[in-house]
């Protein structure tokens, strides 16, 4: 995702799309996942799983980064304590990314759609911990990445469905039925899907 402007890179047809894992997905890292694709080009693709819980909490992250001490952690407002942390994917799992609405921008924020940005620097963590930051946001630890042509091959082999992303679903903290709700965007119920190649 080189460059700060969307026009700096060639966009792929999966940019800003949801990937929804088919039932036959053999890789357990991605079984029953919904992924938001932030960047797709001939060089490869990057995205974030949107429906995997993370055991670590936002106060845990602030403590780990030495932004607060234990006393401050107890005093954090409930909204800050409950700021959502999810598992974004199996690559660089120790690295945090914040996917957020475009009402917050820093020099390091990267637009990924007309309304959604990605920031991976501490400034946004500080802003959120202080009660500021974007209107809608979620933090993701790690990401999903594909080499050039790899994701296209997985789709051709019936590994993924794809459809335009829904901002409401991206930021919805309710994860348990997000897979089913993503399928519903396409008018599909899980029972309609087959493990066999072909169209659902």
Secondary structure as the mmCIF struct_conf table of DSSP 4:
data_model
#
loop_
_struct_conf.conf_type_id
_struct_conf.id
_struct_conf.beg_label_comp_id
_struct_conf.beg_label_asym_id
_struct_conf.beg_label_seq_id
_struct_conf.end_label_comp_id
_struct_conf.end_label_asym_id
_struct_conf.end_label_seq_id
BEND BEND1 UNK A 3 UNK A 5
HELX_RH_3T_P HELX_RH_3T_P1 UNK A 6 UNK A 8
BEND BEND2 UNK A 9 UNK A 9
HELX_LH_PP_P HELX_LH_PP_P1 UNK A 10 UNK A 12
TURN_TY1_P TURN_TY1_P1 UNK A 13 UNK A 16
STRN STRN1 UNK A 17 UNK A 21
TURN_TY1_P TURN_TY1_P2 UNK A 23 UNK A 24
TURN_TY1_P TURN_TY1_P3 UNK A 28 UNK A 29
BEND BEND3 UNK A 30 UNK A 30
TURN_TY1_P TURN_TY1_P4 UNK A 31 UNK A 32
STRN STRN2 UNK A 34 UNK A 41
TURN_TY1_P TURN_TY1_P5 UNK A 42 UNK A 43
STRN STRN3 UNK A 44 UNK A 49
BEND BEND4 UNK A 50 UNK A 51
STRN STRN4 UNK A 53 UNK A 53
BEND BEND5 UNK A 55 UNK A 56
HELX_RH_AL_P HELX_RH_AL_P1 UNK A 58 UNK A 64
TURN_TY1_P TURN_TY1_P6 UNK A 65 UNK A 66
BEND BEND6 UNK A 67 UNK A 68
HELX_RH_AL_P HELX_RH_AL_P2 UNK A 70 UNK A 75
BEND BEND7 UNK A 76 UNK A 76
HELX_RH_AL_P HELX_RH_AL_P3 UNK A 78 UNK A 81
TURN_TY1_P TURN_TY1_P7 UNK A 82 UNK A 82
STRN STRN5 UNK A 85 UNK A 87
BEND BEND8 UNK A 90 UNK A 90
STRN STRN6 UNK A 91 UNK A 101
TURN_TY1_P TURN_TY1_P8 UNK A 102 UNK A 103
TURN_TY1_P TURN_TY1_P9 UNK A 107 UNK A 108
STRN STRN7 UNK A 110 UNK A 111
BEND BEND9 UNK A 113 UNK A 115
STRN STRN8 UNK A 116 UNK A 119
BEND BEND10 UNK A 121 UNK A 121
HELX_RH_AL_P HELX_RH_AL_P4 UNK A 122 UNK A 129
TURN_TY1_P TURN_TY1_P10 UNK A 130 UNK A 131
BEND BEND11 UNK A 133 UNK A 133
BEND BEND12 UNK A 135 UNK A 136
STRN STRN9 UNK A 137 UNK A 147
TURN_TY1_P TURN_TY1_P11 UNK A 148 UNK A 149
HELX_RH_AL_P HELX_RH_AL_P5 UNK A 150 UNK A 156
TURN_TY1_P TURN_TY1_P12 UNK A 157 UNK A 158
STRN STRN10 UNK A 160 UNK A 164
HELX_RH_AL_P HELX_RH_AL_P6 UNK A 167 UNK A 171
TURN_TY1_P TURN_TY1_P13 UNK A 176 UNK A 177
HELX_RH_AL_P HELX_RH_AL_P7 UNK A 178 UNK A 185
TURN_TY1_P TURN_TY1_P14 UNK A 186 UNK A 187
HELX_RH_3T_P HELX_RH_3T_P2 UNK A 190 UNK A 192
BEND BEND13 UNK A 195 UNK A 198
#
